[in-house]
């Protein structure tokens, strides 16, 4: 009897003689994962051609043992085995020909005679082989299938995962047909070896399917059970084909066996999944049996749940996108001297907090607001956070900003208004009851652009600076005052600087690219190693938009900006591109003394200018009529405007006279004397506030400004009066009060706005009668 540890016989058998005949893949690797040995079965399993000796020293990852999404399992395998433990699992592999296969593998340590662990030995086989379909193996395979299907909730990606998993692992052909209403439509078709059916034979993706009565797929849906056609050649008379052409294609592919499984989930029939074996691939067995029927039936049930989840998610996703888009501008208006393009990209779903509307929508927004006399309000902003609440706040904030902008307030004043509005908000529950919490914080940039003067005036509330592209260069616009986020003061921070304005001149044919931080923050590197820094992302953005601006329009620049930084986005993003005109826009203006005789002079200037601009005669007459009304209003009010200094004197006198002082005190007697002097009647024309040799005040003036656009003209009248006009209803005997009524009825738009020197009244008129009719 041999002693312990002694061999029972001394015959020497080379390892390759034994392992080369084993019906299981054997892979040996060192501690670093470098290949030491691969047997013939493993080479066939992973479709490795050529001399196997060339694999020595290469990584077992290069063998295709683990697909990209399962690389983490390779780390888990090595970690456990190198600690002296065994490992077992099912994972996805990529073969040498590019096909995917599920592998069932076990691994054990490779020990040196001295006991040290020098590497690992992996025993691998194709999952689902009949000689290894024990109950534990089947459960592990189904668990792995479930993991693969849980990788995405998008319907297209889910169907591709199903097809990749089943072909060529379990079938040479995979068809998935889903109901769209009452119609059965083919959603995916996958054939092994890249075989393509002849045109007009098998239904293509997107086409409606009509299975005849008795067809195996029709029976699977009718019975809600998996149908197995073990030998298609002998049983084809039992299952009619959809058409003779379809039967001819089946013969051309060499179909041998078919499985049809209903896709039934949550009490609803979603469609049918059909699998077929053919002569396109070399297999040991080309016919399905009862074992395959049970396995595919179990897989089909998981596929049905995954498809139903994807359909539900797709419905919710469409709802989320519709909700988001309804809060953004539905169309960009036509603007003179400005070309505009925009993009909104929803966020990638967050796996940590669920899918759909709560994670895809966000608070990023942009807007273009037509203002007085052809000026344009431009806004881009980002509400902190994501989800339905951030989107709802964004919608409210956009509406509030548009309302404030229509009052023609300066950008800094609007920022202060929005900050106050944000600080007034507090979280609330479903019933509307206020909850304890901080108000929202928002970054926002609001700009007013005048295409005729090319002036861009803006105020910022902590938003990233846009890119300015001019003369082939792209750089970030320099902010003198970056400002603080809206709503920050509501978080207990005091003493923050107020919002300030800045004005620049935009060069001709220059482009401004506005974006939210979703474009540049936390973008995964192309090689998967961490994330790009914000500086790197901005540099890639500058390079992309500069190249697009060289030969493209605003839309091409917006597209380049959208795809400038690779990788999925973790937050929604908005992009707004505005490009100034290369040509100067026509404009003329002139100042007149505020005298009644100047009304006719202003009207004559307007008539001459409109004639030079090619305006229709009828439209010119209507526009000149409105010029007379607005100029007359300016002359009347400019000539009677009270002196602000005199008003201040009267207010001070009232305060002195009403101040309580003792009747007999010296200050009282002095105050009464001063009041008596100031209250004494002043002769008409006497100026008691200035010395006798003071110069005469300059005569009051009004200014008429005319601007031409592509389809309309704008008229602005400036005067020093601070009071804004309003429409009133004139009585039958009133001599005035009808001028603004005519302006409102005949002009496309009209309005008034305060200016540093007083106010401006403006109106818009179409250049032709046909354009006037279209505007009604």
C-alpha positions in Angstrom: 0.0 0.0 0.0 1.4 3.4 -0.8 1.9 5.8 2.0 0.1 9.1 2.5 1.0 11.5 -0.2 2.5 8.9 -2.4 1.2 8.4 -5.9 -0.9 5.2 -6.6 1.1 4.7 -9.8 4.2 6.3 -11.3 3.0 6.7 -14.9 3.5 10.3 -16.2 0.7 11.8 -18.3 1.2 15.3 -19.9 -1.3 17.8 -18.7 -2.3 18.8 -22.3 -3.1 15.1 -23.0 -5.7 15.1 -20.3 -7.0 18.7 -20.3 -7.0 18.9 -24.1 -9.8 16.2 -24.2 -11.9 17.6 -21.4 -15.4 18.9 -22.4 -14.9 22.0 -20.2 -12.8 25.1 -20.7 -9.7 25.3 -18.5 -8.0 28.7 -18.1 -4.9 29.1 -15.8 -3.7 32.6 -14.9 -1.1 33.9 -12.5 -1.7 36.3 -9.6 -1.8 39.3 -11.9 -4.4 37.7 -14.3 -1.9 36.9 -17.0 -2.7 33.7 -19.0 -0.5 30.7 -18.4 -2.6 28.0 -20.1 -5.8 27.7 -22.2 -7.1 24.3 -23.4 -8.7 23.5 -26.7 -12.2 23.5 -25.4 -11.8 27.0 -24.0 -10.4 28.2 -27.4 -13.5 26.8 -29.1 -15.8 28.3 -26.5 -14.4 31.8 -26.8 -13.9 31.5 -30.6 -10.1 31.9 -30.4 -8.3 31.0 -33.6 -4.6 30.5 -34.4 -1.8 29.2 -32.2 -2.9 29.1 -28.5 0.7 29.6 -27.4 0.5 33.3 -28.5 -2.0 33.9 -25.7 0.6 33.1 -23.0 1.4 36.2 -21.0 -1.7 38.1 -22.2 -4.5 39.2 -19.9 -7.4 36.9 -19.3 -9.6 40.0 -20.0 -8.2 40.1 -23.5 -9.5 36.5 -23.9 -13.0 37.9 -23.7 -13.7 36.0 -20.5 -15.5 39.0 -18.9 -17.6 41.5 -20.9 -17.4 45.2 -20.1 -20.3 45.3 -17.7 -19.0 42.3 -15.8 -15.4 43.4 -15.2 -16.3 43.9 -11.6 -16.9 40.1 -11.3 -13.3 39.5 -12.5 -12.1 41.6 -9.6 -14.3 39.6 -7.2 -13.1 36.3 -8.6 -9.4 37.2 -8.3 -9.9 38.7 -4.8 -11.5 35.5 -3.4 -9.4 33.0 -5.1 -6.1 34.6 -4.2 -7.3 34.5 -0.6 -7.5 30.7 -0.8 -11.3 30.5 -1.4 -13.2 29.0 -4.3 -15.5 31.1 -6.5 -18.6 30.3 -8.7 -20.8 32.5 -10.8 -22.5 33.3 -14.1 -21.3 36.2 -16.3 -21.3 37.6 -19.8 -18.4 37.1 -22.2 -17.5 38.5 -25.6 -16.2 35.9 -28.0 -13.5 36.5 -30.6 -16.1 36.8 -33.4 -18.0 39.6 -31.4 -20.9 37.4 -30.3 -22.0 37.4 -26.6 -22.4 34.3 -24.5 -23.3 33.6 -20.8 -20.6 31.6 -19.0 -21.0 29.4 -16.0 -17.6 29.2 -14.3 -15.9 28.0 -11.1 -12.4 29.0 -9.9 -9.9 27.6 -7.4 -6.5 28.7 -6.2 -3.4 27.4 -8.1 -1.0 26.4 -5.3 2.8 25.9 -5.4 4.1 22.7 -3.8 5.2 24.8 -0.9 1.6 25.9 -0.3 1.8 29.4 -1.7 -0.9 30.6 -4.1 0.7 31.4 -7.4 -2.5 32.0 -9.5 -5.9 30.7 -10.3 -7.6 27.9 -12.3 -10.9 28.7 -14.0 -13.3 26.0 -15.3 -15.8 27.5 -17.7 -18.7 26.2 -19.9 -21.6 27.7 -21.7 -24.4 28.3 -19.4 -27.6 26.3 -20.3 -25.8 23.2 -21.6 -28.0 20.3 -21.1 -25.4 18.2 -19.4 -25.0 20.8 -16.7 -28.6 21.9 -16.2 -28.9 21.1 -12.6 -31.4 23.1 -10.5 -28.7 25.3 -9.0 -27.3 26.0 -12.4 -30.7 27.0 -13.8 -31.4 29.3 -10.9 -28.0 31.0 -11.3 -28.6 31.4 -15.0 -32.1 33.0 -14.4 -30.6 35.3 -11.8 -27.9 36.4 -14.3 -30.6 37.0 -16.9 -32.5 39.1 -14.5 -29.4 41.2 -13.8 -28.9 41.8 -17.5 -32.5 42.9 -18.0 -32.3 45.2 -15.1 -29.5 47.2 -16.7 -31.9 49.6 -18.4 -35.4 50.8 -18.3 -35.5 52.2 -21.9 -37.5 50.0 -24.1 -35.0 50.0 -27.0 -32.1 49.1 -24.8 -34.0 46.4 -23.0 -35.0 44.7 -26.2 -31.4 44.8 -27.4 -30.2 43.3 -24.1 -32.7 40.5 -24.6 -31.6 39.8 -28.2 -27.9 39.9 -27.2 -28.5 37.5 -24.4 -30.5 34.9 -26.4 -28.5 35.0 -29.7 -26.4 32.9 -30.2 -26.6 31.6 -26.6 -30.0 29.9 -26.9 -31.1 30.5 -30.5 -29.9 31.5 -34.0 -32.9 33.8 -34.5 -34.8 35.9 -32.0 -38.1 37.8 -32.8 -39.9 40.0 -30.3 -43.4 41.3 -31.4 -45.2 43.7 -29.1 -48.7 45.2 -29.2 -49.2 48.8 -30.0 -52.9 49.3 -29.3 -54.6 46.5 -31.3 -51.7 46.0 -33.7 -48.9 43.5 -33.2 -45.6 45.2 -34.4 -42.2 43.7 -34.7 -39.9 45.5 -32.3 -36.6 43.6 -32.8 -35.1 40.8 -34.9 -31.7 39.3 -34.4 -30.1 36.6 -36.6 -26.9 34.7 -35.9 -23.8 35.2 -38.1 -25.2 38.5 -39.3 -27.6 36.6 -41.7 -30.1 38.9 -43.4 -33.4 37.5 -44.7 -34.3 38.3 -48.3 -36.5 41.4 -48.8 -40.2 40.8 -48.6 -39.9 37.6 -46.6 -39.7 38.0 -42.9 -41.3 41.1 -41.4 -38.8 43.8 -40.6 -38.6 45.9 -37.4 -41.4 48.4 -37.3 -43.8 46.4 -39.5 -47.1 45.1 -38.4 -47.4 41.3 -37.9 -50.3 39.1 -38.9 -49.9 35.5 -37.7 -52.4 33.1 -39.2 -54.7 30.9 -37.1 -52.7 27.9 -35.9 -49.3 29.6 -36.2 -47.1 28.6 -33.2 -46.7 32.3 -32.2 -50.5 32.8 -32.4 -51.1 29.7 -30.3 -48.6 30.8 -27.7 -50.5 34.1 -27.3 -53.9 32.4 -27.3 -52.9 29.7 -24.8 -50.6 31.9 -22.7 -48.1 29.0 -22.8 -44.8 28.2 -24.4 -45.1 26.3 -27.6 -42.3 24.0 -28.7 -41.8 22.8 -32.3 -39.1 20.2 -31.8 -38.7 19.2 -35.4 -39.9 21.9 -37.8 -39.4 19.7 -40.9 -41.8 17.0 -39.7 -44.3 19.3 -38.1 -44.5 22.2 -40.5 -47.9 21.1 -41.8 -49.3 21.7 -38.3 -48.1 25.3 -38.1 -49.0 27.4 -41.2 -46.5 30.1 -42.3 -47.6 33.8 -42.6 -46.8 33.6 -46.3 -45.0 31.5 -48.9 -42.2 34.0 -49.0 -41.7 33.6 -45.2 -41.6 29.8 -45.6 -39.0 30.1 -48.4 -36.8 32.3 -46.1 -37.1 29.7 -43.3 -35.9 27.0 -45.7 -33.0 29.2 -46.9 -31.8 29.7 -43.3 -32.3 26.0 -42.5 -34.7 26.4 -39.5 -34.8 23.2 -37.5 -36.7 23.9 -34.3 -38.8 26.8 -32.8 -39.9 28.0 -29.4 -42.7 30.6 -29.0 -43.3 32.1 -25.5 -46.0 34.7 -24.6 -44.8 37.9 -23.0 -47.4 38.1 -20.2 -46.9 40.5 -17.2 -49.2 41.9 -14.6 -52.3 40.4 -16.1 -51.7 41.8 -19.6 -50.5 40.2 -22.8 -47.7 42.3 -24.2 -46.7 40.3 -27.2 -44.7 37.2 -28.1 -41.1 36.1 -28.2 -40.0 33.6 -30.8 -36.7 31.7 -30.9 -35.4 29.4 -33.6 -32.5 27.1 -34.2 -31.1 26.8 -37.8 -28.1 25.6 -39.7 -26.4 29.0 -39.6 -24.3 27.9 -36.6 -22.5 24.7 -35.6 -24.2 23.2 -32.6 -24.2 19.8 -31.0 -28.0 19.8 -31.0 -30.3 21.7 -33.4 -33.6 20.8 -31.7 -35.4 22.2 -28.7 -36.8 19.8 -26.1 -38.8 20.0 -22.9 -35.8 21.2 -20.8 -35.3 24.1 -23.2 -39.1 24.8 -23.1 -39.0 25.2 -19.3 -35.9 27.3 -19.3 -37.0 29.7 -22.1 -40.5 29.9 -20.5 -38.8 31.1 -17.3 -36.6 33.5 -19.2 -39.7 34.8 -21.1 -41.5 35.6 -17.9 -38.5 37.8 -16.8 -38.3 39.4 -20.2 -42.0 40.3 -20.0 -41.6 42.0 -16.6 -38.6 43.9 -18.0 -40.4 45.0 -21.1 -43.5 46.0 -19.0 -41.2 48.1 -16.7 -39.6 49.6 -19.8 -43.0 50.5 -21.3 -44.2 52.0 -18.0 -40.9 54.0 -17.8 -41.2 55.1 -21.4 -44.7 56.4 -20.7 -43.6 58.2 -17.6 -40.6 59.6 -19.5 -42.7 61.0 -22.2 -44.9 62.6 -19.5 -41.8 64.1 -17.9 -40.5 65.5 -21.1 -43.9 66.9 -22.1 -44.1 68.5 -18.6 -40.7 70.0 -19.0 -41.2 71.2 -22.5 -44.5 72.8 -21.6 -42.6 75.1 -19.2 -40.1 76.1 -21.8 -40.7 78.4 -24.8 -42.7 76.6 -27.4 -41.3 78.6 -30.2 -38.5 81.2 -30.6 -39.9 84.5 -32.1 -38.5 86.0 -35.2 -36.0 88.8 -34.1 -34.3 91.5 -36.0 -30.6 91.5 -35.9 -30.4 88.3 -33.9 -30.3 84.6 -34.8 -31.3 82.2 -32.0 -31.0 78.4 -31.4 -31.7 76.5 -28.2 -31.4 73.0 -26.8 -32.8 71.2 -23.7 -31.5 67.8 -22.7 -33.1 65.9 -19.8 -31.0 64.3 -17.1 -30.0 60.7 -17.1 -32.2 58.8 -14.6 -30.7 58.4 -11.1 -30.6 54.8 -10.0 -30.2 55.8 -6.4 -33.6 57.5 -6.1 -35.7 55.9 -8.8 -36.5 56.6 -12.4 -38.8 58.9 -14.4 -40.2 62.3 -13.7 -38.7 62.6 -10.3 -35.1 62.5 -11.7 -35.2 63.3 -15.4 -36.9 66.7 -15.2 -35.1 69.6 -13.6 -35.0 73.3 -13.2 -32.9 74.5 -16.2 -34.6 77.0 -18.4 -34.0 79.7 -21.0 -36.2 82.3 -22.6 -36.4 85.0 -25.3 -38.6 87.9 -24.4 -39.5 90.6 -27.0 -39.3 94.1 -25.4 -39.9 97.7 -26.4 -38.9 98.9 -29.8 -37.2 95.7 -31.0 -35.1 95.1 -28.0 -34.8 91.6 -26.7 -34.7 90.1 -23.2 -32.4 87.0 -22.9 -32.5 84.8 -19.9 -30.9 81.5 -18.8 -31.1 80.0 -15.3 -30.9 76.8 -13.2 -33.0 75.9 -10.1 -30.9 73.9 -7.7 -31.9 70.3 -7.5 -33.9 68.1 -9.9 -37.4 66.6 -10.0 -40.9 67.8 -10.3 -40.6 70.5 -7.6 -37.5 72.0 -9.3 -39.4 72.0 -12.6 -42.5 73.6 -11.0 -40.4 76.4 -9.4 -38.7 76.9 -12.7 -42.0 77.4 -14.4 -43.2 79.9 -11.8 -39.8 81.7 -12.0 -40.0 82.0 -15.8 -43.5 83.4 -15.6 -42.5 85.9 -12.9 -39.4 87.1 -14.9 -41.5 87.6 -18.0 -44.0 89.7 -16.1 -41.2 91.8 -14.6 -39.5 92.1 -18.0 -42.7 93.5 -19.6 -42.5 96.4 -17.2 -39.2 97.3 -18.9 -37.2 97.3 -15.6 -33.4 97.3 -15.7 -31.8 93.9 -15.3 -30.5 94.6 -11.8 -34.0 95.6 -10.6 -35.4 92.4 -12.1 -32.7 90.4 -10.3 -33.7 92.0 -7.0 -37.3 91.3 -7.6 -36.6 87.7 -8.4 -34.4 87.3 -5.3 -37.3 88.6 -3.2 -39.7 86.2 -4.9 -37.4 83.2 -4.3 -37.0 84.1 -0.7 -40.8 84.2 -0.3 -41.1 80.6 -1.3 -41.1 77.8 1.2 -41.5 74.0 0.7 -45.1 72.8 1.1 -46.8 69.4 1.4 -49.4 68.0 -0.9 -52.2 69.9 0.8 -50.3 73.2 0.4 -49.3 73.5 4.1 -45.9 75.3 4.5 -43.2 73.1 5.8 -40.0 74.1 7.5 -37.1 74.4 5.1 -35.0 76.7 2.9 -36.3 78.5 -0.1 -35.0 77.5 -3.5 -31.7 78.8 -4.7 -31.4 79.7 -8.4 -28.6 80.9 -10.7 -29.9 83.3 -13.3 -28.5 85.6 -16.0 -30.8 88.2 -17.5 -29.7 90.4 -20.5 -31.3 93.1 -22.6 -29.9 93.3 -26.2 -30.5 96.3 -28.5 -29.7 95.1 -32.1 -29.5 98.7 -33.5 -27.0 100.0 -30.9 -25.5 96.5 -30.3 -25.6 97.3 -26.5 -25.9 94.3 -24.2 -26.9 95.2 -20.7 -27.1 92.4 -18.1 -27.1 91.5 -14.4 -26.0 88.1 -13.1 -27.1 86.0 -10.1 -24.3 83.5 -9.8 -24.6 81.9 -13.3 -21.7 80.7 -15.3 -20.3 83.2 -17.9 -21.3 82.6 -21.5 -18.8 82.1 -24.3 -18.3 85.0 -26.7 -17.2 83.9 -30.2 -15.8 86.7 -32.3 -13.2 86.9 -35.0 -12.4 83.2 -34.8 -11.8 83.3 -31.0 -13.9 81.8 -28.2 -13.6 83.1 -24.7 -15.7 83.4 -21.6 -17.4 86.8 -21.2 -15.8 88.7 -18.3 -18.2 89.5 -15.5 -17.4 92.5 -13.3 -20.1 91.5 -10.9 -20.9 87.8 -10.8 -23.6 88.3 -8.1 -25.0 85.8 -5.7 -27.6 83.1 -6.3 -31.3 84.1 -6.0 -32.7 83.0 -2.7 -29.4 82.8 -0.8 -30.4 85.6 1.6 -33.2 83.4 2.7 -30.7 80.9 4.1 -29.6 83.3 6.8 -26.7 84.9 4.9 -26.7 88.7 5.4 -24.5 91.5 4.1 -24.3 90.1 0.5 -23.6 92.6 -2.3 -26.6 93.8 -4.3 -27.0 93.0 -8.0 -25.3 95.3 -10.4 -25.5 95.9 -14.1 -22.9 95.8 -16.8 -23.0 97.0 -20.4 -20.9 95.8 -23.4 -21.0 96.3 -27.1 -21.4 93.1 -29.0 -19.3 93.0 -32.2 -20.9 92.4 -35.6 -21.5 88.6 -36.4 -20.5 87.7 -32.8 -22.0 84.7 -31.1 -22.9 84.2 -27.4 -23.2 80.7 -26.1 -25.2 80.4 -22.8 -25.3 77.1 -21.0 -26.2 75.6 -17.6 -23.8 73.6 -15.5 -25.2 70.3 -16.6 -23.1 70.7 -19.8 -19.7 71.0 -17.9 -20.1 69.3 -14.5 -19.3 65.7 -13.7 -19.0 64.3 -17.2 -17.4 60.8 -17.3 -14.1 60.6 -19.2 -14.1 58.7 -22.5 -11.8 56.1 -21.1 -13.9 55.6 -18.0 -11.3 57.0 -15.6 -13.1 59.5 -13.4 -14.6 62.7 -14.6 -13.5 65.7 -16.6 -12.8 68.8 -14.6 -14.8 71.9 -15.3 -11.8 73.6 -16.8 -11.3 70.6 -19.2 -15.0 70.6 -20.1 -15.0 74.4 -20.9 -11.9 74.0 -23.1 -13.6 71.2 -25.1 -16.7 73.4 -25.3 -14.7 76.4 -26.6 -13.0 74.2 -29.2 -16.3 72.7 -30.5 -18.2 76.0 -30.8 -15.3 77.8 -32.3 -15.1 75.2 -35.0 -18.8 75.3 -35.6 -18.9 79.1 -35.7 -16.4 79.2 -38.6 -18.9 77.8 -41.1 -22.2 77.2 -39.3 -25.3 79.1 -38.2 -26.6 79.3 -34.6 -28.3 75.9 -34.8 -25.0 74.2 -35.8 -23.3 75.9 -32.9 -25.9 74.7 -30.5 -25.5 71.2 -31.7 -21.8 71.4 -31.4 -22.2 72.7 -27.8 -24.5 69.8 -26.9 -22.0 67.1 -28.0 -18.8 69.0 -27.1 -18.2 67.1 -23.9 -18.5 63.3 -24.1 -20.2 61.1 -21.5 -23.6 60.9 -19.9 -24.9 64.0 -18.0 -25.8 63.7 -14.3 -28.0 66.8 -14.5 -30.3 68.3 -17.1 -28.8 71.0 -19.3 -30.0 74.0 -21.3 -28.1 75.7 -24.1 -29.0 79.0 -25.7 -27.1 80.4 -28.7 -27.6 84.0 -30.0 -25.7 85.4 -33.0 -25.7 89.1 -33.8 -26.2 90.4 -37.4 -23.2 91.3 -39.4 -25.0 94.2 -41.1 -26.1 97.4 -39.4 -29.9 97.9 -38.9 -31.4 101.1 -40.3 -32.3 103.7 -37.8 -32.7 107.5 -37.5 -33.4 109.9 -34.7 -33.7 113.7 -34.1 -34.5 116.0 -31.2 -37.1 118.8 -31.3 -38.1 121.6 -29.0 -41.2 120.7 -27.0 -43.3 123.2 -29.0 -46.6 122.5 -30.8 -45.2 123.6 -34.1 -42.7 120.8 -34.0 -45.4 118.1 -34.3 -45.6 118.7 -38.0 -41.8 118.6 -38.3 -41.7 115.3 -36.5 -44.4 113.9 -38.8 -42.5 115.2 -41.9 -39.4 113.4 -40.8 -41.3 110.2 -40.2 -43.0 110.3 -43.6 -39.7 110.9 -45.4 -37.9 108.1 -43.6 -40.7 105.6 -44.1 -40.7 106.5 -47.8 -37.0 105.8 -48.1 -37.4 102.5 -46.3 -40.0 101.4 -48.9 -43.0 101.2 -46.5 -46.5 100.9 -48.1 -48.3 104.2 -48.6 -51.3 103.2 -46.4 -49.1 102.0 -43.7 -47.0 105.2 -43.9 -50.1 107.3 -43.5 -51.3 105.3 -40.5 -47.8 105.3 -38.9 -47.6 109.1 -39.4 -51.0 109.6 -37.8 -49.8 107.7 -34.7 -46.5 109.7 -34.7 -48.6 112.9 -34.5 -50.6 111.5 -31.5 -47.6 110.3 -29.6 -45.5 113.5 -30.3 -48.4 115.7 -29.3 -48.7 113.9 -26.0 -45.0 114.4 -25.4 -45.2 118.1 -26.2 -48.1 118.7 -23.9 -46.5 116.8 -20.9 -43.0 118.0 -21.5 -44.1 121.6 -21.3 -46.0 121.3 -18.0 -43.7 119.0 -16.1 -43.3 120.4 -12.5 -39.8 121.1 -11.2 -38.5 118.4 -8.9 -36.5 121.0 -7.0 -39.6 123.1 -6.4 -41.6 120.1 -5.2 -38.8 119.4 -2.7 -39.0 123.0 -1.3 -42.8 122.7 -0.8 -42.3 119.4 1.1 -39.6 120.9 3.4 -41.8 123.9 4.1 -44.7 121.6 5.1 -42.4 119.7 7.4 -41.2 122.9 9.1 -44.7 124.3 9.6 -46.1 121.1 11.0 -43.2 120.5 13.4 -44.4 120.8 17.1 -42.3 123.5 19.0 -43.1 125.7 22.1 -45.0 128.8 21.2 -42.7 131.3 23.0 -39.4 129.7 22.0 -36.9 131.5 19.8 -36.8 128.6 17.4 -40.6 128.9 17.1 -40.4 132.6 16.3 -37.7 132.0 13.8 -39.6 129.2 12.2 -42.8 131.3 11.9 -40.8 134.1 10.4 -39.2 131.9 7.9 -42.5 130.3 7.0 -44.2 133.6 6.7 -41.5 134.7 4.2 -41.8 131.5 2.2 -45.6 131.6 2.3 -45.8 135.2 1.0 -47.2 135.4 -2.5 -44.6 135.3 -5.3 -45.2 137.4 -8.4 -45.8 135.5 -11.6 -42.5 134.6 -13.3 -40.5 135.3 -10.2 -38.0 132.6 -9.2 -37.5 132.8 -5.5 -35.0 129.9 -5.5 -32.3 131.3 -7.8 -30.3 134.6 -7.8 -31.3 137.4 -10.2 -28.5 136.6 -12.6 -29.2 132.9 -12.9 -29.2 131.6 -16.5 -32.5 130.7 -18.1 -33.3 126.9 -17.9 -32.7 125.1 -21.2 -35.9 124.6 -23.3 -37.5 121.2 -22.9 -37.1 118.8 -25.8 -38.4 115.5 -27.1 -36.6 113.0 -29.3 -38.1 111.0 -32.1 -36.4 107.7 -33.0 -37.3 105.5 -36.0 -36.1 101.9 -36.5 -36.6 99.6 -39.4 -36.8 95.8 -39.0 -37.4 93.0 -41.6 -41.2 93.2 -41.4 -42.0 96.2 -39.2 -40.9 99.7 -38.1 -40.6 100.9 -34.5 -41.3 104.5 -33.4 -40.1 105.8 -30.1 -40.7 109.3 -28.6 -38.6 110.3 -25.6 -39.5 113.2 -23.3 -38.4 114.4 -19.8 -41.8 113.7 -18.2 -41.6 111.0 -15.5 -45.3 110.1 -15.7 -46.1 107.0 -17.9 -49.2 107.3 -20.1 -52.3 105.3 -19.7 -55.4 104.7 -21.7 -58.6 106.4 -20.4 -62.1 106.5 -21.7 -63.0 109.9 -23.1 -66.4 111.3 -22.6 -68.6 112.6 -25.5 -67.8 116.2 -24.8 -64.1 115.7 -24.0 -61.6 117.3 -26.4 -58.8 114.9 -25.6 -58.1 111.4 -24.3 -58.4 109.6 -27.6 -54.8 109.6 -28.8 -53.6 106.4 -27.0 -56.8 104.7 -28.0 -55.9 105.2 -31.7 -52.4 103.9 -31.0 -53.7 100.8 -29.3 -56.2 100.1 -32.2 -53.9 100.7 -35.1 -50.5 99.6 -33.9 -49.3 96.0 -33.6 -47.9 96.7 -30.2 -47.3 99.7 -28.1 -46.0 100.6 -24.6 -44.0 102.9 -22.5 -40.9 102.5 -20.3 -39.0 104.8 -17.9 -35.6 106.1 -18.9 -32.9 107.8 -16.9 -34.1 111.2 -18.3 -37.8 110.6 -18.2 -39.8 108.1 -20.3 -40.2 106.7 -23.8 -43.5 105.9 -25.6 -43.2 103.4 -28.5 -45.3 101.5 -31.0 -44.7 98.9 -33.7 -46.3 99.0 -37.2 -46.0 96.5 -40.0 -44.2 97.7 -43.2 -46.9 96.4 -45.5 -50.7 95.9 -45.4 -50.4 92.1 -45.9 -48.2 91.8 -42.8 -50.7 93.9 -40.9 -53.5 91.5 -41.8 -51.4 88.5 -40.7 -50.7 90.1 -37.4 -54.5 90.5 -36.6 
